[in-house]
Amino acid sequence: MKSAGWIASRLGLLAAIWGSSFILIKRGLYNATGDVVFTGFQVGFLRITLAALVLLPFALRSFKKVKKKEWVPLIVAGCVGNGMPALLFAIAQTKINSALAGVLNSLTPFFTLIIGMVFFGVVASGRKYLGVILGLLGAIGLILSQSNFSFQLDQVGGYSLLVLAACLCYASSVNIIKTYLKDLRPVEITSISFAIMLLPFLSGVYFTDVPGVLSDVDGAWFSFLCISILGVCGTALAVILFNHVIKETSALTASSVTYLIPIVAVIWGVVDGEAFTLLDLLFSLVIISGVYLVNSKKT
């Protein structure tokens, strides 16, 4: 077992990387003057393509370990757990703040539990039910607060639902992996599921004319750099580091990064001039309290 300092430093690094993902998406979408550089689709296509390229060497070594029955779950995990969330988050952030996206991202454990109970026979305690209720109430309050209590599908309220859909995708993927891919190591699952997405998302990069944006739009190369950091560090390398932390500690210890990611996301948002009120903070704390109850091992 590693020392407490080693564990804390790795968890802090992970929180910094993943918590910064949302400001990197924002910087991928817009230049310094707030003008559009890449569309949400282009950001999503680039993010997955770059991450898949970095993880490709791991995937090539892992393909031979995959059994025939595991290919369908891997394809589904690649689409639902990687491809769709990347697009949904990027599209959502064309209308919502990065801080809001970062806090709502912490709802993934709630959806993981709900899907597990409904489709995979997971049994939950009353404590976890309370956590889900708290989390969902906090999310509703935060979305309404950020949209000035005026819910419109084409504004903050509606686009926040895309983040919830992304969390639902992550949660579905987690349950599929737990149920059908038990014999594969996390790095193998991750690298292969990204490799599966490489060709379709690389095609997306080409057909949405990303090269044209790089040559014609002011600030495009800086936005591309931000997306590259997002794909390489925030996706590929962070997953490897996370798996290493799990190996050296435990899944429960590693999952504590869930509480730190929203904090980093909110700090970045505030530094970037985004509005985040005390009421927003209150609703965020309600969500984090719910996450704690859902992740708790106590009955």
NORWO-V741346 format. One line per field, one symbol per residue. ss: DSSP state (A for helix, B for strand, O for the rest). A space follows every 50 residues. Layout:
ss=???
This chain:
ss=OOOAAAAAAAAAAAAAAAAOAAAAAAAAABOOOOOBOOOAAAAAAAAAAA AAAAAAAAAAAAAAAOOOOAAAAAAAAAAAAAAAAAAAAAAAOOOOOAAA AAAAAAAAAAAAAAAAAAAOOOOOOAAAAAAAAAAAAAAAAAAAAAOOOO OOOOOAAAAAAAAAAAAAAAAAAAAAAAAAOOOOOAAAAAAAAAAAAAAA AAAAAAAOOAAAAAAAOOOAAAAAAAAAAAAAAAAAAAAAAAAAAAAAOO AAAAAOAAAAAAAAAAAAAAAOOOOOOAAAAAAAAAAAAAAAAAAOOOO
